[in-house]
Amino acid sequence: MSDKKTTGVAPAAPAAPAAAARPSCLRGTGVTKVFGFGETRTVAVDHVDFDFHEGEIISIVGESGSGKTTISKMLLGLISVTEGQIDFQGKPRDISSHKKKNEYWKGIQAIFQDPFSSFNMFNKIDAVLLDCINMRGGKNLPKEEKVRLMTEACSFVNLKYAELTNKYPFELSGGQMQRLMIARIFLLKPKILLADEPTSMIDACSRATILDMLLKLRDEINMTIIFITHDIGLAYYISDSVYIMEHGKFVESGGADEVILTPKADYTKRLISDVPKIYEEWDLSTV
């Protein structure tokens, strides 16, 4: 990442090597999603190309309805691709069976906007964390080792496992649940993390903490992070690469400095102009 001036957020970790020098981990060619038929046919994602690399931080930026959530669901394999191809770690992605999809999910995981809908509220926190250990092949580990792993994961996000054991997710605050989601990622250690508006529901202080935790996790396991966001300021601060999405298409993409400081697309320029400036009169004409 470039050296950017920021306020309210601790400086980011040192940048990883340039994206072009790192192996590709997720690539899409002509990826398209169409919902419905005939007169009700809607093209949500329209022949987009992308190439994400190991250890890279990417932001896909767009307003509501731009298609960014649809593409995130296709990347996760939650909805099918109508047309085009997605390659995972240099090979065509194969999620044609339940077994293959579970294997794929070992390599790609997600953190969602609403922590309250991300957990089964009837499963205790221990069960949530144990599922992650089992998914990584640790089902037969001794109980003491599982407790050690869960304690380590909670400690990574500044939570105490001893205070969480036997509790349910609904007994935690929203911020604690956000941290618990990151503790899951710490245990799973996926190659790719898709973060869909992960800080939009929490206060500024907690937001900075969550971002710092994600950056630390990226540095520890060389994880690729894909942010899905409408916040172009966040995209500039956090990203190596930025993709700007409008009406299902990528209208502009490139390095964060290139896209945000010297935008070419009119849509990108409007997104930037819509960000309120503290020391300038707010222009609400585009709202």
Secondary structure, DSSP 8 states (H G I E B T S, - for coil): ------SSS-------S-GGGS-EEEEEEEEEEEES-GGG-EEEEEEEEEEEETT-EEEEE--TTSSHHHHHHHHHTSS--SEEEEEETTEE----SHHHHHHHHTTEEEE-S-GGGSS-TTS-HHHHHHHHHHHTT-TTS-HHHHHHHHHHHHHHTT--HHHHTT--GGGS-HHHHHHHHHHHHHHH--SEEEEESTTTTS-HHHHHHHHHHHHHHHHHHT-EEEEEES-HHHHHHH-SEEEEEETTEEEEEEEHHHHHHS--SHHHHHHHHTS--TTS----TT-
